[in-house]
Amino acid sequence: MFFEEVINIIKEISDPESAEEWDNSGVQINVGEKKIRKVLIALDITKDIVIEAKDNNVDLIITHHPLIFDHLRKVDSNVIIGNYIVELIKAEISVYAAHTDFDKAAGGNNDYIASILKLTNVKKFDGNSIGTVGELFVRMSFEEVCSYVKDSLKSKNINAVGSPWATVRKVGICSGAAGSKDMIDKAVDLGCELYITGDVKYHDAQYAAEKGICLIDAGHYGTEKFFIENFTAKLKEKTGDSLEIIPSTLNLDPFKSM
């Protein structure tokens, strides 16, 4: 398959037009209309991911987080992002990012977490906002829910806000860094008794406590590591044997339990 053919298939899975305005989903590097035979699926572009891609002779990397996010004034091999860009172009490897559009997509990051937690009555947050809401199969105490979420998401640790004796049934989910007051308000307005996200700031955690909603911070990596297995399965379903799709085996969680 050629580059544009693969990109069109990716857009069927996750429409970049639905991404948030501040985002940079879509093509990050296009080395030309070459034959795409091998694709690496990864969460981020790092030095080790570049090495993994080169070692596997891939033609395209599909990531969740964009390689080029902030305004790029120049490509300089002496800085981290510039070095990755130079190395990838030299190796003739293109890059595509499916970021907030895949968070919103049917079966995307948030829906996938909902399926792992076996939520029922699953639907999107209102309008075009990121987020999924659903119900646990049974009402649980918050203490029980914390154990259930930690085990289900295979999390090393989680941070929790709320009384252990509070009871929870309706759950809001937004993977990544979505612990802002606005997102907490949306979860509250939808009647959620628990909101699951990552990268929650101190004052936002205090805000959730004041609003009376339970909160679980399962980490940015902890809520988005599923992108690799999820996107791999979706792309394989669309392309069959036309591509060799390689899920990255690298653990990119920068945090270590000490």
N, C-alpha and C positions, 0 to 999 in steps of 0.2 A: 504494500500500500504506500502511496505517496503522502507527503506531509499534509497537504490540504485535506486529503481524504480522512486522515486520522483526526485532524482538528475538527472537521465537521461531525465526526462520530462523538468526539468529546463534548461538543456543544449540545448534542442530543441528550447526553447524560446530565450536563450542568451548563446552563445558558449563562455566559459571561455578562449578558445584558442585564441580568437580574442582580448582579453584584452591587454592593454598597457604593455610593458615589466616591468615597475616599479610597476605595480599593483599587488594586491593579491586577485583576484576574485576566487570564488570557495568555497570548503568546508573549514570552519573555525574551527568547532567543530563537531566531529563525535562520538557520545556516543554508537555506535554499531548498528548492523543490527536489529533494533527494528521496530515494526509496527508504521507507521506514520498515525495518525488520524486527528490531528489538526495542522494547520500551521498559524503562525503569520507573516504578511508582515509589515515591518517597514523600515524607512529610515536609522536608526542607532541603535546601541546597547548602551543604557544608563541604569542607575540604574532604572529609571521608566519603561523602556521597559522590563527589566528583571522581574520586579514585575508584569507587565501586562501579560507577557508570563506565569509566574507561576500561577497567578490568573485564567488564562484561561486554565491551564493544557495542554499547547501545547507541541508538540513533536519536532517541528522544527521552527526556526525563519529564514526567508529570508529577508536579508537587502540589501540596495544599497551600503552603505559604509562598507568596511571590518572592522570586530572587530579586527583582527590581521593584522596590516599594516606594521609598522616598525619591524625591527629585534627583535625578542623576545628571550631573553637569559634565562629567567626563568618565571615560573608562581608563583606569590606572591600575596596572598590574601590581603596583606596590601597596594597594589597599585591598581589603578582604573581598568585597563584592567585585571589584574590577578584576582581581586575580581569577576568581571563579569564571567570570565572563570570558576572559582571555583564554583560559585553559579549556573551557567547553567549546568555544569557537574553533580553537586549534584542533580539537578532537572531533570536530564536525558533529557536535551533539546539540540539538535544539532543546528548548525548555518551554514548558507550558504550565501555568498555575491555575488551579480550580479552587478558589478561596471562598469568599463569602457567598458566591453563587452556589457552591456545593453545600455550604451550611444550610442554605434555603431549599435546595433541591429535594424533590420527592425521593426518599430513600437515602438522602445525604447524611452528613455527620450527625445532626440532631435526631433525625428519624432512626438512624442506626443505633444510637444510644438508647432510644425509647424501646427498640426491639430487643436489645440486650437485657433491659430491665423488665421486659415482658409487659409493658404498659398497654392498656386498652383505651378505646375511645380517643385515639391519637389524632391530633389536628395541629395545624400551624398556628403560631401567634397571629394576632390580627394584622390585616393589611399585608404589606410587603416586608414586615420586620422579620429579623432572624429569630428563630425559636420554635420549639415544639412543645406541646402540652398533652398530657395523657394521665391515666389513672393507674395506680398500683392495683394488682389483682386482689388485694385485701388491705384494709386499713391497718397500719402499723404504728407503733411508737416511733418517735424520731430516733431513738437509740437503735431500734431494730432496723430502721431504714438505712442508717449510716453503715451498719455492718453489711446489709444487703447490697448497697451501692458499692462499697469498697470491694467486696468479694466479686460482684458481677463485673465491675470495670477492671478487676485485677490491679487495683491501686495499691501502691506501697503505703501511702498515707493520704488522709483527707483532712481538711479543716471544716469544722461544723459550727454553725451559729443557730442556737435555739435550745429550748428545754428538752432534755432527754425523754420527758414524759408527754410531750406534745404528740398528738396523733396526726398522721399524714395519709392522704389518699391521692389528692390531685397534685401533679408534679409538672413544673416547667423546666425545660432544658435548653441551654444555649452553650455550645462547646466553645473552647478558647477563652478569650478575655472579654467576658460579657457581664461583669459584675457591677456595672454602673447603676446609679440610682434610677435612671430611666428604664433600664431593663428590669430592675427589681419592681418598679411601679407597674410595669406591664404584667409581670407575673402575678402581682397582688390583684390587679384589676380583673385578671382572668380567673380569679378564685383559687389560685395555686396555694397550697399549704407548704410546699417545698420548692425551692429553685436550685437547680444544679448547674454550675458553670465552673470557670477557672480564673485564676489571677485576680481574686477579689482584694481590693484595697481595704485598709483598716477602717476608714470612715464609711465606706460603703457597707462593710460588714455591720458596723454600728447602726447604720440606717436600716438595714434589713431587720435587725433585732427590734428597733423602734417601731417598724411597720408590722411586726408580729408574724413575719414569715420565716420559716426555717430555711437555712441556706447551707449548701454543701459546695465547698471549693475543692474539686477533684483535680485541680491543676490544668494548665494549658495543654501540656503534653498528654496528661492523663485522660483528657476528654477528646483529644484529636488524634491519638495514635492509631485509632481504628480506620483512619482515612486510607491507609495502605491496603488493608485487606478488603475494605469496602469498595474502593475505586478499582482495584484489581479485578474483583468479581464482576463488576458492572462492565468494564472494558472487555473482559473475556467473553461475556455474554453477547456483546455487540459485534465482536470481531472474529470469534471462533478461532480457527487455526491460522488466520491471516497474519497475526503478529505473535512474537514471543514476548510475553509480558512477565517481567521479573519484579516481584515485590521486594523492596529493600529489606535487608535483614539487620540493619543497624539500629541500635537504640540511641535515639538522639536526645533523650531526656538529660538536660544539663545539670539537674539537681540530683544529688546523691544523699541517701539516708545515712546519717552518721551516728 
